[in-house]
Amino acid sequence: MDLTQITVTIAGAALIALNLWFFFGKKEAGHAVAKEKGGIYACPMHPWITSNDPTADCSICGMKLVKSDEVRK
């Protein structure tokens, strides 16, 4: 392996790690704050779309968000 291949491999691994942290690493803090303030609302069709606002709509399909407890049932 030459230096270019090693550099590209390390940069690719760092990019993957950064993406995993960004999408999955910081969700717990937001959910804990939302549960203290009254709940999390999620889309029934896209449960990863969440909000603290009970009047919010899904950004994908436009459906009204419902309490996250109702989505899990």
N, C-alpha and C positions, 0 to 999 in steps of 0.2 A: 504494500500500500504506500502510495506516495503522500506527500504532505497535503495536497489538495483533497484527496479522498478522506483523509483523517479529519480535516477541517470541516468538510461538508457533513460527514457523519456526526461529529460532535454538535454542529449547529442544528442539524435535523433533530437530534435527540433533545437538545435544549428547547427547541420550538415545540416539540410534542409535549414535553414536561410543562412548559408554560401554558399551553392550551388546556391541558388536563387540570392544572391548578386553577386557571381562570374560570372554567366551566363547572368544576366539581369541588373545588377547595374552599370556597367562601360562602356556600349556601347555608350552612348551619347558623351563622351569626344573624343573617337576615330573618330566618324562620323563628329564632328565639325572640327577637325583638318584636316581630309581628304577632306572635302568640301572646306576648305580654300586653299588647295594645288592642287586642280584640279579635285577632284571627287572621288567617290567610285565606284568600279567595283564589280559586283555580278554575280553569276552563274544563268542562266535562270531557271534551274531545282531545284536548292538549293539556294534560295535567302539569306539564313543566312550565306553563305560562301561569304565573302567580302574581298577586298584588295584595297590598294592604287595603286598597280602596274597594268598598263593596259595590260601587257603581261602575267599576271598570269593565271593559270589554276585552275579549281575546284579540290579540294583535294578528292572529292568523286567520280565524274564521269569523270573528265579530260576535260570537256568542257572549252572553252575560256570564261573568264569573260567579261561581257559587262557593259556599264555604268548603274548605278543603276536606272536611269530615264527610260531606255529602259526595264528594268525588270518589273517595275510596270505597264507598259502599257498593 
